[in-house]
Every structure is written in C-alpha cells, then in structure tokens.
Amino acid sequence: MTRNNDRRRSREESRAERPPEEPREPRAGFGAWLTSTVLQTAVAIVGLVAVLFALSMALGVDLLGMLAQALSTQAGQWLAIAFVALMLTGVAMRALSYTRAPP
C-alpha cells in the first residue's frame, strides 16, 4: 500500500513541476491542412493531364480524348468514383497526421 502511495505522490509531484501546456489552436491547423490538401490534389490532377497531353503529342495518339471516352462509359465512371474514394482515403490519412497529439 505504501509503495502505491509513494508512486502516486511522485507522479503528482512530477506533474506539478511541469510547465502548463499551451492550448492548441485546431482552426489554424485545419486551415493549413485544408490548403495543403487542396493544392496537392490540384497539382496532381494538372500534372496527370499534362503528362497525358505530352504523351499524346509524342505518340501521335489522342490520349485525352480516349480518357474522355473511357469516362463516358459506366465502367469508366465507376473507376473515376474509385479514384476519388482513393484520394479521399489519402486526405483522411493526412488529417490523422495533423490531429495526433504531440509526444
């Protein structure tokens, strides 16, 4: 019993010695996260279109037109939905890294 009381007292004393923690501002972190996520997504989409355009010019094949035709089919639409779901999963993973408490 006394051993437990000694441990409890030492924990309380160490807590009293620590400086008070500063309150975190969740809004500032959320804004930075949202801006970063939107910019990275936009850069990825523009980069994909630029790569398809460059390959189209190099190969002499209309890859962007083929992509548009593929997305007009039902299977292509489901693939687009799956791609959006994958991007949302990545966004959620990034959100977890911003919301974790510091060590």
C-alpha positions as CSV (number, residue, x, y, z in Angstrom):
1,M,0.0,0.0,0.0
2,T,2.7,2.5,0.9
3,R,4.5,1.7,-2.3
4,N,1.4,2.6,-4.4
5,N,1.0,5.8,-2.4
6,D,4.7,6.7,-2.9
7,R,4.3,6.2,-6.7
8,R,1.1,8.3,-6.8
9,R,2.8,11.1,-4.9
10,S,5.8,11.1,-7.2
11,R,3.5,11.3,-10.2
12,E,1.6,14.2,-8.7
13,E,4.9,16.0,-7.9
14,S,6.2,15.5,-11.4
15,R,3.0,16.9,-12.9
16,A,3.2,19.9,-10.6
17,E,6.8,20.6,-11.8
18,R,5.9,20.5,-15.5
19,P,5.0,23.9,-17.0
20,P,1.4,24.2,-18.1
21,E,0.7,23.1,-21.6
22,E,-0.3,25.7,-24.1
23,P,-3.7,25.3,-25.6
24,R,-3.6,24.2,-29.2
25,E,-5.5,26.1,-31.9
26,P,-7.3,23.5,-34.0
27,R,-8.6,26.0,-36.5
28,A,-5.1,27.1,-37.6
29,G,-4.0,23.5,-38.1
30,F,-7.2,22.7,-40.0
31,G,-6.7,25.7,-42.4
32,A,-3.1,24.7,-43.1
33,W,-4.2,21.1,-43.7
34,L,-7.1,22.0,-46.0
35,T,-5.0,24.4,-48.1
36,S,-2.2,21.9,-48.4
37,T,-4.5,19.1,-49.4
38,V,-6.4,21.1,-52.0
39,L,-3.1,22.4,-53.5
40,Q,-1.6,18.9,-53.7
41,T,-4.7,17.5,-55.2
42,A,-4.9,20.2,-57.8
43,V,-1.2,19.8,-58.7
44,A,-1.7,16.0,-59.1
45,I,-4.6,16.5,-61.4
46,V,-2.9,19.1,-63.5
47,G,0.2,17.0,-63.6
48,L,-1.7,14.0,-64.8
49,V,-3.4,16.0,-67.6
50,A,0.0,17.5,-68.6
51,V,1.6,14.0,-68.8
52,L,-1.3,12.7,-70.9
53,F,-1.0,15.6,-73.2
54,A,2.7,15.3,-73.6
55,L,2.4,11.6,-74.3
56,S,-0.3,12.3,-76.8
57,M,1.9,14.7,-78.7
58,A,4.9,12.3,-78.5
59,L,3.0,9.3,-79.7
60,G,0.6,11.0,-82.0
61,V,-2.4,9.4,-80.2
62,D,-5.3,11.4,-78.6
63,L,-4.9,10.1,-75.1
64,L,-7.0,12.8,-73.5
65,G,-9.8,12.0,-76.0
66,M,-9.5,8.3,-75.2
67,L,-9.7,9.2,-71.5
68,A,-12.8,11.2,-72.0
69,Q,-14.4,8.4,-74.0
70,A,-13.5,5.9,-71.3
71,L,-15.0,8.1,-68.6
72,S,-18.3,8.3,-70.5
73,T,-18.8,4.6,-70.1
74,Q,-20.3,3.1,-66.9
75,A,-17.2,1.2,-66.1
76,G,-15.1,4.3,-66.5
77,Q,-17.4,6.3,-64.3
78,W,-17.0,3.6,-61.6
79,L,-13.3,3.8,-62.0
80,A,-13.4,7.5,-61.5
81,I,-15.5,7.1,-58.4
82,A,-12.9,4.6,-57.1
83,F,-10.2,7.1,-57.8
84,V,-12.0,9.8,-55.9
85,A,-12.5,7.4,-53.0
86,L,-8.8,6.6,-53.0
87,M,-8.0,10.3,-52.9
88,L,-10.4,10.8,-50.0
89,T,-8.7,8.0,-48.1
90,G,-5.4,9.7,-48.6
91,V,-6.9,13.0,-47.4
92,A,-8.2,11.2,-44.3
93,M,-4.7,9.7,-43.7
94,R,-3.2,13.2,-43.8
95,A,-5.9,14.5,-41.5
96,L,-4.9,11.9,-38.9
97,S,-1.3,13.1,-39.0
98,Y,-2.4,16.7,-38.2
99,T,-4.7,15.7,-35.4
100,R,-2.4,13.4,-33.5
101,A,-1.3,14.7,-30.1
102,P,2.4,15.7,-29.9
103,P,4.6,13.3,-27.9
